[in-house]
Amino acid sequence: MSIEQIVAKQYRDKVNEAVKQLRGFSAHPPEGWLRTVRTALGMSGTQLAKRLGVTKARVSKAEHDEPSGSITLKSMQAMAEAMGCRFVYAVIPEKEIEEMIKQQALKKARAQVRAASTHMALEAQSLNDEQLTFEVQRIAKEIVEKMPSDLWNNE
């Protein structure tokens, strides 16, 4: 295993661990985490503003902006810390990384086999369904092993 493959595996393991830990974690509350946590703490907007050294209007705007996604990460972190909380930001795949890579490799392999089959059919050398399936699986496995730089190119 090369250094690049070891590093890639370490990244995949890190993401897969996050997927396992956060599986079943639902989306944010409709009013956003800031307002939800502040309310759960029994802290007023004025009290939070004072802790942050900003106006109450600024806190209201941040709480309004969060559900629409127009708040900055820096603001989320500052407000979380002012409430004695930790701000956590994550991008979590719907599936394990290996499964996503395998699906993309299969997609690329099908496209390659489809293109080759068209040429072979023109020369009266087409493969049957079993042979096509075998070739798709073989090429996909090769793609996963080599992880070409164009794996995620839309072609």
Secondary structure, DSSP 8 states (H G I E B T S, - for coil): --HHHHHHHHHHHHHHHHHHHHTT-----TT-HHHHHHHHHT--HHHHHHHHTS-HHHHHHHHHHHHHT-S-HHHHHHHHHHTT---------SS-HHHHHHHHHHHHHHHHHHHHHHHHHHTT----HHHHHHHHHHHHHHHHHH--TTTT---
